[in-house]
Amino acid sequence: MKTMKIKICISVVLCLFVIDAFSEGVKDIDISKSKGTLLLKPYEKDGKFYSSHFQTGSNFLDFPRDQLMTTKEKKAQKRISIKANIIISHGGIICGDTTKKEIAMVFSGNKFGEGGNYIAKVLQEQNIHASFFLTGNFYRNPKFKTLIEKLKRNGDYLGSHSDKHLLYASWTDRDSTLVTKEKFTEDLQNSYKELKKFGISKSDAHYFLPPYEWYNDSIAAWTQQMGLQLVDLSEGTRSASDWTYPGVSGYCPSNTIMKSILQYEQKSTNGLNGFILLLHIGAGPKRTDKFYKLLPALIQDLKNRGYQFVKINELLNPYCSYKSAIP
């Protein structure tokens, strides 16, 4: 009898969690006709991280980052400060000088890198540079060695995206840190060991992009203590969805991503000034609609609107260091 009561209580709690999560802003997922179990343990599937999923028999509704965040968390994410026209959120820089028509195009990479050579070719043809934040996994992968050397030779920025692509903070409770300081430090130090093998020092790669583009104040502070500066994507566009593929919740076609970027540029007060535009160097085989194929058109359009493309260090170094920019 006691066991049955406990099970009933657990079921009630889980139901309340689902109701709260969806009433608080988890969008575009319809579980009204589903009966199943909400699994709260973080997990990885098909090379992508999810914080939970709703299991209905053999079917799973996956909740990626943008749909897991409750309205409360989205509001907390907006706790930002501005200094020298630079936007800072949770201790990380998420936008450069909002008065200058400069954009830092940033590519992150962990398991996939099939777009690398094409992207490098486009950058050279457009006579611009970009920034590449890659994990230790990526730097260690022999099949990416030639590509990394090419990017370095071309003068693009190469930085760290962690070593093992760990999740640092809970999706639904950002203040809940999922790694110890020791684990965080060890992982990040290991990534810089891989950078060093390509002749890239910490001073060359001062800016650090957290895995999953997700962090909290503690992670930003630990990054500072290592003499580095945490940066993250500027919000407002769907660019970071370029890894999604048909069948995964939140899938975003390339044309929709392109439209979101150009529409945001038109509607935002500051346009894309100081924008850190995050994309992926590879999306894997499940996405055939590769957004990087639209880069020539996107770059040319934004050039026509008066924007200059710069590396992340060029976007941020003239205006701040961690000590001067963040109170």
C-alpha positions, 0 to 999 in steps of 0.5 A: 500500500505504501509503495502504491502511494509513493508511485502515485505521488511520483506520478503526480509530481511528474504530471505537474512538471509536464504541465508547468513546463508546457504552460511556462513556454515549451512550444510546438510540442503536442503531448495532449494525446500522449501517455507516457513517462517524462525522463528527466536525466540528461542524455545524448542522442544522434550526437546531440544533447537533450535534457529530457524526453517524453517517452510514449511507448517506443516513440520519443518526443525530444526537447532541444535547448530552445524548447526546454527553456521555460518562460522563467528561464528565458527571462533569467537569460535576459539578465544582461548588462551593457558596458562600452556598448558590449552586451554581457549575459551571465558573465559571458559576452554575447554581443560586440559593440552595438554601434558598429556594423561588424559581425563575427561569424562563428562556427562551432564543431565537435563530431562533424566537420563536413562543411569545413572545406566549403566554408574555408573556400567561401571565406577566401572568395569573399575575402573575409575571416571567421572564427572556429571554436572546436572541441578537443575531440575535433582537434584530435580527429585525424580526418580534420587535421588538414582542415584545421591547418588550412583554417590556421594558414588562411588566418581564421581564428581558432579557439576552444569549444571545450575538450569533451563537449560537456554540459555545464548547466541544467537546461531548466535551472541555469544556476544548477551547475552540472560539473565541478570546478575541477572537472571544468578546469581539467576539461578546458586545459585538455582542450588547450593541449590539443590547440597547442599541437597546432601551434595555438597558445592560450593567448592566441585563443583567449576567447572560449565558446562553451559547449551547447552554447550554454553556461552560467555565472559560475562557468564564466567566473571559472573561465576568467580565473583561467585567464580566458573570456567566455563568449556566446552567440547573439540571440534573435535568429535561428542560425544555431538551428543549422544542425537540426534535421527532419524528424527532430523537434525544432527542425529548421530548414535553411531558407527559414534560417536565412530569412530569420537572420535577414528579418532580424537585421531589418527589425532589430534596433541595432540590426546585426551590429556587433553580432556573434552569428553562430553556425556549425562547421558540420551538421552530420549526414541526417541533414542534407539541407546544409545551411553553409551552402547559403553562405555566399548569398548571406555574406554578400547580402549583409555586405550590401547592407554595410556590414564588415565581417571580423574575427571574434578577437577583432570584434572584442579586443578593441573594446574590452578585456574581461577585467574592463568589460565585466563588473 
